[in-house]
Amino acid sequence: MNRRSFLVTIGAAAAATVAVAAETPADNSKVLLVSSDPSGLPLKDSIVEHLRETGYTVVDLGTKKGGETVPYYEAAARACKAIQRGEATRAILFCGTGMGVSITANHFKGIRASVVESVESTKACRTINNANVLCMGNRYWGDRKKANEAVDAFLSTPFAENNDFLREAAKKVEELRD
């Protein structure tokens, strides 16, 4: 990466940080980060509308219509870094398949990202894996009503904290990270 590219990247990251700070209320329990690459944009826009209708403050760190184009790996990184800074506790990431943003997100300490393709798998990612980042692929969520149901399940399904095995497994998985 040359100096100019590096400075552009750093400037974009700084701008994203300022945007999160400006949009985030003091109580972040109803704050949800979203981020998308261009392939995930149609699904993201649909989900954002649903989230705002249900009372969430949505902070968009990715590609926007008529705005900056953000590649999947940067879209995921922006949201994960914001979670690490405590600006929100959860995020929803979008790309064509959900896989690219999930792979990227899982490189960040404290992030448990899951690709989901059904409401049932969404409930499982929360109950069993305590996922804090939901990854959705625009190519697989044509039924926007079902996509909204999956998002609602992500936000309302608790982790099975009273299960000793799952609690210990989550701890051991986190310890695997460098």
Secondary structure, 3 states (H helix, E strand, C coil): CCHHHHHHHHHHHHHHHHHHHHHCCCCHHHEEEEEECHHHHHHHHHHHHHHHHCCCEEEECCCCCCCCCCCHHHHHHHHHHHHHCCCCCCEEEEECCCHHHHHHHCCCCCCCEEECCCHHHHHHHHHCCCCCEEEEEHHHCCCHHHHHHHHHHHHHCCCCCCCHHHHHHHHHHHHCCC
